Amino acid sequence: MSATMAAAETNTTMHDDDLIDDEVEQTDDAWHILVIDDDEMVHTATRFALSAFTHQGRPLKLYHAYSAEEALEHFNARNDIAVAFIDVVMESEMAGLHLVDRIRNEINNTRTRLILRTGQPGYAPEAEVVRRYDINDYHEKAELNFRRLTTSLISALRAYEQIDMLERHRDGLQVLIEGLGEMFGRRAIRQLAEGVLRQLASLLRVATEGVVCVAEGEGENAEMMVLAAAGSLTGFVERPVSELPISRIGVLVKRAMVERQTIVEPDAIVLHTMTPSGRDVCIYAAADHRSVDPTNLQLLRVFGHNVALAFENADLVERAETLAYVDSVTGLPTEARYTEMVSHDLATGRRDWTILVELMGFRVIAAAYGLEVGDAVLRAFGATLRYALPTARFVGRRRREFIIVLDGAEDPWAAIQNLRQTLAKSAPVEGTPIEAALQIRVGVVRAQDDATAMGLLSDASVALFEAEDTRHDQVLFAPQMMNGMRDRLELAGKLQETLRHNALSLHFQPLLDIERRPLGAEALLRAPPDLIHASTPQIVRAAEQSGLIIELGLWVLHAALSWQAGQLARGHALTINVNVSPTQLLYPTFRSEVETLFKALQADPKLVTLEVTEEVFVEPDSPAAKVLGWFREMGGKVALDDFGTGYSSLGYLSRMPVDIVKIDRSFVASVE
């Protein structure tokens, strides 16, 4: 369905003059929306995303709560909140779910549509919570782009509008409301379908005789399959409608699906509806058309919409449970499953090893070749973990990292060494251009008596950061490392402040030829010692981790080219070497920004060398390598810094687009 068609169908439009905010006066017919989150940025982003949103010609009015208690005050103060966006993790890990319980049970609010959101993958609502409290939707905040946010809101407003309408109808409405609660709560699709038949029969006051069908396939080739059946049709579940003993039922159902409308015949009714994701649902019931008066027909339409939402909700619960415990890319267990298992282990006295494994260079691979190649690498690495660590009690994935649990009696270092050896012998990842062996960085922690599952993961993460900061490939957690984490956060803050006040400086290390004649200089970043007590590598790593590397890299390049221009004005045509990070090379505007700087400062690319590390050259034809190739075409040179600390292959080196190789002293330290 096109965007235009979708907008027309929902009567939802966007107007520049429609504004939502607490401070702006709203019309009395506004939809009242409550945003519940302890993160101010979420409130700001939601306000901005919905700033011009209307539904059925009515604008929105947003209310904001920053805790569960503050949200309850809003619910107690008014009974017309249509939709509430609820953060799962606020004052506590389960604050959002406890709030849902109080909304439904303490306040007895069954009308407001509830959409759960979380910024922490793994905190999915339990099936029992969805079953009991009619949660309408669940999303991770990272996946809630504008389209998904508005789609969820439209579906929720539809549901609220329909339930609000139901509460205003005649005596048959009570049956329907009770049925909706049952339908929304059911987890199994077949059970849901059976409940739909019972509720429809109760609403029409007829015997339960009918089928619920869903479309399998697309277009004209779609086949309507029986999900549930009652009465004389009971034995035809999971069979095509065309096999039903009364052929006319199949004809009516097919017609309702093709025409996408409800059909009322003298002796039957076929209710057509469609889930928000576009799946056709048809419900056939044997009923005298005289039982379908205009009021009942309106109720049936509302019933049909809510049936569609109920089917979508049942799918949602099953998907949420799967997503919570099984990683969709690798098929490995998730962090949620780790937490569940290790919490139980700790309670029973087990004291095992938790190991976090990071694929070094994976961010470059994913950025260079895209998600498809990145996913293939993750799947291959997951398979390698299972093969290399057959005695591991747990092998799972958490974002870019993998989680391993080893029995406390095992030697973790021996297991890690075996993993490294397996990786070194592994063939290239099939179906990808990645040729070099995957390399890993590891953080290790041993459970102590006061440990928690989340605490162990946090400690392993700290050990992983420590390994990166000290340029080691494996580190055992020690409590004093927490000081290092605080120092890194403090350093990032100081660096941002220093950049803002232009307090950084460059020093220039001379580059001499073999006869000690000056050829040029290498730009070396320095920070004022009264502001930042850290080495240059530590500053650069803090910039990488905090996202300041783009701004810092541009500042260094600008300062270096400005210095070179000053030397040229004095008659010294010196070359300048500038270090560039992989993140800079993969930044979308890197080329244009470099061209702008060269033009503004009238710099000659022939006198400039960009220094990069081996991490850039995951493959010779990677996007980062192509950017460097572009720079060489401009006349510039490329130097490979610290050669010998990465892949260290002369054969590999021959395919890299480099002009200069700077050999790391560790590579030649043993040469006498």
Secondary structure, 3 states (H helix, E strand, C coil): CCHHHHHHHHCCCECCCCCCCCCCCCCCCCEEEEEECCCHHHHHHHHHHCCCEEECCEEEEEEEECCHHHHHHHHHHCCCEEEEEEECCCCCCCHHHHHHHHHHHHCCCCCCEEEEEECCCCCCCCHHHHHHHCEEEEEEHHHCCHHHHHHHHHHHHHHHHHHHHHCCCCCCHHHHHHHHHHHHHCCCHHHHHHHHHHHHHHHHCCCCCEEEEEEECCHHHCEEEEEEEEHHHHHHCCCEHHHCCCHHHHHHHHHHHHHCCCEEECCEEEEEEECCCCCEEEEEEECCHHHCCHHHHHHHHHHHHHHHHHHHHHHHHHHHHHHHHECCCCCCECHHHHHHHHHHHHHCCCCCEEEEEEEECHHHHHHHHCHHHHHHHHHHHHHHHHHHCCCCCEEEEECCEEEEEECCCCCHHHHHHHHHHHHHHCCCCCCCCCCCCCEEEEEEEECCCCCCHHHHHHHHHHHHHHHHHHCCCEEECCCCHHHHHHHHHHHHHHHHHHHHCCCCEEEEEEEECCCCCEEEEEEEEECCCCCCCCCHHHHHHHHHHHCCHHHHHHHHHHHHHHHHHHHHHCCCCCEEEEECCHHHHCCCCHHHHHHHHHHHHCCCHHHEEEEECHHHCCCCCCHHHHHHHHHHHCCCEEEEEEECCCCCCHHHHCCCCCCEEEECHHHHCCCC
